[in-house]
Amino acid sequence: MCDTLVRITEAGVLFAKNSDRDPNEAQVVEYHPSSDHGPGRLRVTHTDIDQADHTHAVLISRPWWMWGAEIGANEHGVVIGNEAVFTKVPHEKTDGLIGMDLLRLGLERAVTAEEAVGVITALLERHGQGGSCGHTSDLRYDNSFIVADGREAWVLETAGREWAAERVDRTRSISNAITLGRDADLVSSGLVRHAVDEGWSRSATQ
């Protein structure tokens, strides 16, 4: 299992992550400077999306074969780590963004942790998530994230195109399981209705 941990202290925010990728799957540590872009498309791991007008400088660690990253930080002090989570939501039939793509996109397009949560969730709702995340096998999963900056941190968990997010009080860790429940601070507009329709919740209040 892999894990991500954050601790908010008076001196700042401490952040750590380990990774349990496939054996012999090298991770590349890369720096990408900030850049301005004209209109166009961006090719990520399995699909392409609209490019942003400006992307921030990032330092990332990514499995060599994918566009996205397992962990990274940007020039504004935003740092993100992701974890695989396995949910009841069926995978989409067409490939979309994988969790590592969403992580890098959040770093490239946001200047605060809260803004990165907004970037990731907007892209998730628009493009969905899907496609193999495995180097040697067709491994597909949803994703959770800890997103932090120098002042605060968030836990963001996803299931298909639905999501929930919670601001971290002092200390949080995530691994390969969903942790958020009724105390989430933010949720996607269709999350509760989807859970009721699928029979996972008896009503919007239970």
Disulfide bonds with the S-S distance in Angstrom:
none
